């Protein structure tokens, strides 16, 4: 059970050593939670985040459902990019449901997009959409977001 906080099962920001083969299952994110499904890094950190599964997550009035940000907290002095940029791949989001203020953000790097993101049986009610940028080989067919107005998912540089 995740009470108020900036991330339910958050991964990063330091990912240079990698994060692999993690499953988060059977959780409740209480009201006030920032983002129950969260990844954060910076171009300077490198590392591989892969084979991550979020399964059976119930969200109760969180700020946003998803926050994947590979340019998190870019404040001066900004370190130069790593020789090999952070790579996030093979993330499954299964049976995540509930009410959120916003779908959130899934933001990969232009030169290292998030790859292999799959949603299955996810249903969210949100005031604002999910904004997706720099993502490859994603399957959003299992994600249903109902928003107050407009498109539920806004995509830029998504293949």
Secondary structure, 3 states (H helix, E strand, C coil): CECCCCCCEEECCCCCCCEEEEEEEEEEECCCCCEEEEEECCCCCCCEEEEEEEEEEEEEEEEEEEEEECCCCCCCCCCCCCCCCCEEEEEEEEEEEEEEEEEEEEECECCECEEEEEEECEEEEEEEEEEEEEEECCECCCEEEEECCCCCEEEEEEC
